[in-house]
Amino acid sequence: MKYLILLVIIFTLFACSNIDSDLQLVATENPPTFNDNSSMDNSDNFCTLNSGEEVEEGWSGNDTGSNFCNKCRCMNGNLACTRMACIPKPLPPTSTSVPPTATRVPPTPTLVPPTVTPVPPTATQVLPTPTSIATKEALYSDYSDDPKNPTFIEFTENKILISDQFGGIDRDYITFTVPEKAKVKSIILKSFTGEDKIAFFALEKNNKYTVNDDITKMISYGHFGPGTDYSQVGNDILYYDKNIDQKTREKVELGPGEYTLRIQQGTSANASYELIVYLE
């Protein structure tokens, strides 16, 4: 019995010694393939500003040169700009190699302001009859685009509401009459909407608009809207300034007579405004 157990143990050890436990793994690595797109044409579009400066596709901001007051955007190689009238800026004094001193005299403004105190008509003066249809109060009406035939609006309860949607080439011309022994002391901006936060107005003492962009013939003018410094929503816009920078504004009152407003906006086709003219 002892010999039998010994033989079994010897046989088991001999069989295990012949087992081959070595394994070999072969890894084959295939490098990834990359596409070289460096030869693709990624050329950009450019737009040219008024002064000749080139800007890249997607650029937006104010134009240069004589179109400085309009906002532009470069889209598909074309320059889209607002169409507001740009009042020329005063030319700066000619610079020399000698640095300016504290006693340098600024250039004298050449613009002569009109008289801000309107002259009331005489008792024999006959006011011309307006040719357009009178509207007591407007709510987003489409006013006249013709400066020679503006939309006439009457005072109701000593006020006029002027309200419209405008933008682009759509300009509004509105005329109203201040009665005898009355005057207008304020024109309040009640509301304003639009992508472009600045619009322009001009007021002429006439039953039609004839002064174009000549500020010396305007009773009042300026920019208005949320993007301005002085004529924001809730403010009185009835001021005049002999300088286009609007830093020396003077308050204006309207005496008896006829007046015509010109109102315009740049590129915001869906812009709107509300002005209230108060009669005292």
Contacts in CASP RR format, 6 or more apart in sequence:
PFRMAT RR
TARGET T0000
AUTHOR 0000-0000-0000
METHOD contacts of the structure
MODEL  1
MKYLILLVIIFTLFACSNIDSDLQLVATENPPTFNDNSSMDNSDNFCTLN
SGEEVEEGWSGNDTGSNFCNKCRCMNGNLACTRMACIPKPLPPTSTSVPP
TATRVPPTPTLVPPTVTPVPPTATQVLPTPTSIATKEALYSDYSDDPKNP
TFIEFTENKILISDQFGGIDRDYITFTVPEKAKVKSIILKSFTGEDKIAF
FALEKNNKYTVNDDITKMISYGHFGPGTDYSQVGNDILYYDKNIDQKTRE
KVELGPGEYTLRIQQGTSANASYELIVYLE
44 56 0 8 1.000
44 57 0 8 1.000
45 56 0 8 1.000
45 57 0 8 1.000
45 74 0 8 1.000
45 76 0 8 1.000
45 77 0 8 1.000
46 54 0 8 1.000
46 55 0 8 1.000
46 56 0 8 1.000
46 57 0 8 1.000
46 74 0 8 1.000
46 77 0 8 1.000
47 54 0 8 1.000
47 55 0 8 1.000
47 57 0 8 1.000
47 59 0 8 1.000
47 72 0 8 1.000
47 74 0 8 1.000
47 77 0 8 1.000
47 78 0 8 1.000
47 79 0 8 1.000
48 54 0 8 1.000
48 55 0 8 1.000
48 79 0 8 1.000
49 55 0 8 1.000
49 63 0 8 1.000
49 64 0 8 1.000
49 65 0 8 1.000
49 72 0 8 1.000
49 79 0 8 1.000
50 63 0 8 1.000
50 64 0 8 1.000
50 65 0 8 1.000
50 66 0 8 1.000
50 67 0 8 1.000
50 68 0 8 1.000
51 64 0 8 1.000
51 65 0 8 1.000
52 64 0 8 1.000
53 64 0 8 1.000
55 74 0 8 1.000
56 74 0 8 1.000
57 74 0 8 1.000
57 75 0 8 1.000
57 76 0 8 1.000
57 77 0 8 1.000
58 73 0 8 1.000
58 74 0 8 1.000
58 75 0 8 1.000
59 73 0 8 1.000
59 74 0 8 1.000
60 71 0 8 1.000
60 72 0 8 1.000
60 73 0 8 1.000
60 74 0 8 1.000
61 71 0 8 1.000
61 72 0 8 1.000
61 73 0 8 1.000
62 68 0 8 1.000
62 69 0 8 1.000
62 70 0 8 1.000
62 71 0 8 1.000
62 72 0 8 1.000
63 70 0 8 1.000
63 71 0 8 1.000
63 72 0 8 1.000
63 79 0 8 1.000
63 81 0 8 1.000
66 86 0 8 1.000
66 88 0 8 1.000
67 81 0 8 1.000
67 86 0 8 1.000
68 86 0 8 1.000
68 89 0 8 1.000
69 84 0 8 1.000
69 85 0 8 1.000
69 86 0 8 1.000
69 87 0 8 1.000
70 81 0 8 1.000
70 82 0 8 1.000
70 83 0 8 1.000
70 84 0 8 1.000
70 86 0 8 1.000
70 266 0 8 1.000
71 81 0 8 1.000
71 82 0 8 1.000
71 196 0 8 1.000
71 266 0 8 1.000
71 267 0 8 1.000
72 79 0 8 1.000
72 80 0 8 1.000
72 81 0 8 1.000
72 82 0 8 1.000
73 79 0 8 1.000
73 80 0 8 1.000
73 81 0 8 1.000
80 267 0 8 1.000
81 267 0 8 1.000
82 168 0 8 1.000
82 196 0 8 1.000
82 265 0 8 1.000
82 266 0 8 1.000
82 267 0 8 1.000
83 168 0 8 1.000
83 169 0 8 1.000
83 266 0 8 1.000
83 267 0 8 1.000
84 200 0 8 1.000
84 264 0 8 1.000
84 265 0 8 1.000
84 266 0 8 1.000
85 200 0 8 1.000
85 212 0 8 1.000
85 213 0 8 1.000
85 264 0 8 1.000
87 213 0 8 1.000
87 215 0 8 1.000
87 244 0 8 1.000
89 244 0 8 1.000
90 107 0 8 1.000
90 109 0 8 1.000
90 110 0 8 1.000
90 243 0 8 1.000
90 244 0 8 1.000
91 107 0 8 1.000
92 107 0 8 1.000
93 104 0 8 1.000
93 106 0 8 1.000
93 107 0 8 1.000
109 242 0 8 1.000
109 243 0 8 1.000
111 215 0 8 1.000
111 216 0 8 1.000
111 242 0 8 1.000
111 243 0 8 1.000
112 216 0 8 1.000
112 242 0 8 1.000
113 216 0 8 1.000
113 240 0 8 1.000
113 242 0 8 1.000
114 216 0 8 1.000
114 217 0 8 1.000
114 218 0 8 1.000
114 219 0 8 1.000
114 240 0 8 1.000
116 219 0 8 1.000
116 240 0 8 1.000
116 250 0 8 1.000
116 252 0 8 1.000
117 253 0 8 1.000
118 205 0 8 1.000
118 219 0 8 1.000
118 253 0 8 1.000
118 254 0 8 1.000
118 255 0 8 1.000
118 256 0 8 1.000
118 257 0 8 1.000
120 180 0 8 1.000
120 255 0 8 1.000
120 256 0 8 1.000
120 257 0 8 1.000
121 127 0 8 1.000
121 256 0 8 1.000
121 257 0 8 1.000
127 177 0 8 1.000
127 207 0 8 1.000
127 257 0 8 1.000
127 258 0 8 1.000
128 207 0 8 1.000
128 258 0 8 1.000
130 152 0 8 1.000
130 175 0 8 1.000
130 207 0 8 1.000
131 149 0 8 1.000
132 144 0 8 1.000
132 149 0 8 1.000
132 150 0 8 1.000
132 151 0 8 1.000
132 152 0 8 1.000
132 175 0 8 1.000
133 151 0 8 1.000
133 152 0 8 1.000
134 152 0 8 1.000
134 153 0 8 1.000
134 154 0 8 1.000
135 141 0 8 1.000
135 151 0 8 1.000
135 152 0 8 1.000
135 153 0 8 1.000
135 154 0 8 1.000
136 153 0 8 1.000
136 154 0 8 1.000
136 156 0 8 1.000
137 153 0 8 1.000
137 156 0 8 1.000
137 160 0 8 1.000
137 161 0 8 1.000
138 153 0 8 1.000
138 161 0 8 1.000
138 162 0 8 1.000
138 163 0 8 1.000
138 164 0 8 1.000
139 161 0 8 1.000
139 163 0 8 1.000
140 163 0 8 1.000
140 164 0 8 1.000
140 165 0 8 1.000
140 272 0 8 1.000
141 151 0 8 1.000
141 163 0 8 1.000
141 164 0 8 1.000
142 164 0 8 1.000
143 150 0 8 1.000
143 151 0 8 1.000
143 162 0 8 1.000
143 164 0 8 1.000
143 172 0 8 1.000
143 173 0 8 1.000
143 174 0 8 1.000
144 150 0 8 1.000
144 151 0 8 1.000
144 172 0 8 1.000
144 173 0 8 1.000
144 174 0 8 1.000
145 170 0 8 1.000
145 171 0 8 1.000
145 172 0 8 1.000
145 173 0 8 1.000
146 173 0 8 1.000
147 171 0 8 1.000
147 173 0 8 1.000
147 208 0 8 1.000
147 209 0 8 1.000
147 210 0 8 1.000
147 260 0 8 1.000
147 262 0 8 1.000
148 208 0 8 1.000
148 209 0 8 1.000
148 210 0 8 1.000
149 173 0 8 1.000
149 208 0 8 1.000
150 173 0 8 1.000
150 174 0 8 1.000
150 175 0 8 1.000
150 207 0 8 1.000
150 208 0 8 1.000
150 209 0 8 1.000
150 260 0 8 1.000
150 261 0 8 1.000
151 172 0 8 1.000
151 173 0 8 1.000
151 174 0 8 1.000
151 175 0 8 1.000
152 174 0 8 1.000
152 175 0 8 1.000
152 176 0 8 1.000
153 160 0 8 1.000
153 162 0 8 1.000
153 174 0 8 1.000
153 175 0 8 1.000
153 176 0 8 1.000
154 160 0 8 1.000
154 176 0 8 1.000
154 177 0 8 1.000
155 176 0 8 1.000
155 179 0 8 1.000
155 277 0 8 1.000
155 279 0 8 1.000
158 278 0 8 1.000
158 279 0 8 1.000
158 280 0 8 1.000
159 276 0 8 1.000
159 277 0 8 1.000
159 278 0 8 1.000
159 279 0 8 1.000
160 176 0 8 1.000
160 276 0 8 1.000
160 277 0 8 1.000
160 279 0 8 1.000
161 190 0 8 1.000
161 274 0 8 1.000
161 275 0 8 1.000
161 276 0 8 1.000
162 172 0 8 1.000
162 174 0 8 1.000
162 261 0 8 1.000
162 263 0 8 1.000
162 273 0 8 1.000
162 274 0 8 1.000
162 275 0 8 1.000
162 276 0 8 1.000
162 277 0 8 1.000
163 272 0 8 1.000
163 273 0 8 1.000
163 274 0 8 1.000
163 275 0 8 1.000
164 172 0 8 1.000
164 263 0 8 1.000
164 272 0 8 1.000
164 273 0 8 1.000
165 270 0 8 1.000
165 271 0 8 1.000
165 272 0 8 1.000
166 172 0 8 1.000
166 199 0 8 1.000
166 263 0 8 1.000
166 264 0 8 1.000
166 265 0 8 1.000
166 271 0 8 1.000
166 272 0 8 1.000
166 273 0 8 1.000
167 264 0 8 1.000
167 265 0 8 1.000
167 266 0 8 1.000
167 267 0 8 1.000
167 268 0 8 1.000
167 269 0 8 1.000
167 271 0 8 1.000
168 264 0 8 1.000
168 265 0 8 1.000
168 266 0 8 1.000
168 267 0 8 1.000
168 268 0 8 1.000
168 269 0 8 1.000
170 264 0 8 1.000
170 265 0 8 1.000
170 269 0 8 1.000
171 262 0 8 1.000
171 263 0 8 1.000
171 264 0 8 1.000
172 261 0 8 1.000
172 262 0 8 1.000
172 263 0 8 1.000
172 264 0 8 1.000
173 208 0 8 1.000
173 209 0 8 1.000
173 260 0 8 1.000
173 261 0 8 1.000
173 262 0 8 1.000
173 263 0 8 1.000
174 260 0 8 1.000
174 261 0 8 1.000
174 263 0 8 1.000
175 207 0 8 1.000
175 208 0 8 1.000
175 258 0 8 1.000
175 259 0 8 1.000
175 260 0 8 1.000
175 261 0 8 1.000
176 258 0 8 1.000
176 259 0 8 1.000
176 261 0 8 1.000
176 277 0 8 1.000
177 257 0 8 1.000
177 258 0 8 1.000
177 259 0 8 1.000
178 184 0 8 1.000
178 254 0 8 1.000
178 255 0 8 1.000
178 256 0 8 1.000
178 257 0 8 1.000
178 258 0 8 1.000
178 259 0 8 1.000
178 279 0 8 1.000
179 256 0 8 1.000
179 279 0 8 1.000
180 256 0 8 1.000
181 256 0 8 1.000
182 255 0 8 1.000
182 256 0 8 1.000
182 279 0 8 1.000
182 280 0 8 1.000
183 253 0 8 1.000
183 254 0 8 1.000
183 255 0 8 1.000
183 256 0 8 1.000
183 279 0 8 1.000
183 280 0 8 1.000
184 238 0 8 1.000
184 253 0 8 1.000
184 254 0 8 1.000
184 255 0 8 1.000
184 277 0 8 1.000
184 278 0 8 1.000
184 279 0 8 1.000
184 280 0 8 1.000
185 238 0 8 1.000
185 253 0 8 1.000
185 278 0 8 1.000
185 280 0 8 1.000
186 236 0 8 1.000
186 238 0 8 1.000
186 278 0 8 1.000
187 220 0 8 1.000
187 236 0 8 1.000
187 237 0 8 1.000
187 238 0 8 1.000
187 275 0 8 1.000
187 276 0 8 1.000
187 277 0 8 1.000
187 278 0 8 1.000
188 234 0 8 1.000
188 235 0 8 1.000
188 236 0 8 1.000
188 237 0 8 1.000
188 275 0 8 1.000
188 276 0 8 1.000
188 278 0 8 1.000
189 224 0 8 1.000
189 225 0 8 1.000
189 231 0 8 1.000
189 232 0 8 1.000
189 233 0 8 1.000
189 234 0 8 1.000
189 235 0 8 1.000
189 237 0 8 1.000
189 273 0 8 1.000
189 274 0 8 1.000
189 275 0 8 1.000
190 233 0 8 1.000
190 234 0 8 1.000
190 274 0 8 1.000
190 275 0 8 1.000
190 276 0 8 1.000
191 233 0 8 1.000
191 272 0 8 1.000
191 273 0 8 1.000
191 274 0 8 1.000
192 199 0 8 1.000
192 224 0 8 1.000
192 225 0 8 1.000
192 226 0 8 1.000
192 233 0 8 1.000
192 271 0 8 1.000
192 272 0 8 1.000
192 273 0 8 1.000
192 274 0 8 1.000
193 270 0 8 1.000
193 271 0 8 1.000
193 272 0 8 1.000
193 273 0 8 1.000
194 265 0 8 1.000
194 268 0 8 1.000
194 270 0 8 1.000
194 271 0 8 1.000
194 272 0 8 1.000
195 267 0 8 1.000
195 268 0 8 1.000
195 270 0 8 1.000
195 271 0 8 1.000
196 265 0 8 1.000
196 266 0 8 1.000
196 267 0 8 1.000
196 268 0 8 1.000
196 271 0 8 1.000
197 225 0 8 1.000
197 226 0 8 1.000
197 227 0 8 1.000
197 228 0 8 1.000
198 223 0 8 1.000
198 224 0 8 1.000
198 225 0 8 1.000
198 227 0 8 1.000
198 228 0 8 1.000
199 223 0 8 1.000
199 224 0 8 1.000
199 225 0 8 1.000
199 263 0 8 1.000
199 264 0 8 1.000
199 265 0 8 1.000
199 266 0 8 1.000
199 271 0 8 1.000
199 273 0 8 1.000
200 221 0 8 1.000
200 222 0 8 1.000
200 223 0 8 1.000
200 224 0 8 1.000
200 263 0 8 1.000
200 264 0 8 1.000
200 265 0 8 1.000
201 220 0 8 1.000
201 221 0 8 1.000
201 222 0 8 1.000
201 224 0 8 1.000
201 237 0 8 1.000
201 261 0 8 1.000
201 262 0 8 1.000
201 263 0 8 1.000
201 264 0 8 1.000
202 209 0 8 1.000
202 211 0 8 1.000
202 215 0 8 1.000
202 218 0 8 1.000
202 220 0 8 1.000
202 221 0 8 1.000
202 222 0 8 1.000
202 261 0 8 1.000
202 262 0 8 1.000
203 218 0 8 1.000
203 219 0 8 1.000
203 220 0 8 1.000
203 221 0 8 1.000
203 238 0 8 1.000
203 259 0 8 1.000
203 260 0 8 1.000
203 261 0 8 1.000
203 262 0 8 1.000
204 210 0 8 1.000
204 211 0 8 1.000
204 217 0 8 1.000
204 218 0 8 1.000
204 219 0 8 1.000
204 259 0 8 1.000
204 260 0 8 1.000
204 262 0 8 1.000
205 219 0 8 1.000
205 254 0 8 1.000
205 257 0 8 1.000
205 258 0 8 1.000
205 259 0 8 1.000
206 258 0 8 1.000
206 259 0 8 1.000
206 260 0 8 1.000
207 258 0 8 1.000
207 260 0 8 1.000
208 260 0 8 1.000
209 260 0 8 1.000
209 261 0 8 1.000
209 262 0 8 1.000
211 217 0 8 1.000
211 218 0 8 1.000
215 221 0 8 1.000
215 242 0 8 1.000
215 244 0 8 1.000
218 240 0 8 1.000
219 240 0 8 1.000
219 252 0 8 1.000
219 254 0 8 1.000
219 259 0 8 1.000
220 237 0 8 1.000
220 238 0 8 1.000
220 239 0 8 1.000
220 240 0 8 1.000
220 252 0 8 1.000
221 240 0 8 1.000
222 231 0 8 1.000
222 237 0 8 1.000
222 239 0 8 1.000
222 241 0 8 1.000
222 246 0 8 1.000
223 231 0 8 1.000
223 246 0 8 1.000
224 231 0 8 1.000
224 232 0 8 1.000
224 235 0 8 1.000
224 237 0 8 1.000
224 273 0 8 1.000
225 231 0 8 1.000
225 232 0 8 1.000
225 233 0 8 1.000
225 273 0 8 1.000
226 232 0 8 1.000
226 233 0 8 1.000
229 246 0 8 1.000
230 239 0 8 1.000
230 246 0 8 1.000
230 249 0 8 1.000
231 237 0 8 1.000
231 239 0 8 1.000
237 275 0 8 1.000
238 251 0 8 1.000
238 252 0 8 1.000
238 253 0 8 1.000
238 254 0 8 1.000
239 246 0 8 1.000
239 249 0 8 1.000
239 250 0 8 1.000
239 251 0 8 1.000
239 252 0 8 1.000
240 249 0 8 1.000
240 250 0 8 1.000
240 252 0 8 1.000
241 247 0 8 1.000
241 248 0 8 1.000
241 249 0 8 1.000
241 250 0 8 1.000
242 248 0 8 1.000
263 273 0 8 1.000
263 275 0 8 1.000
265 271 0 8 1.000
END
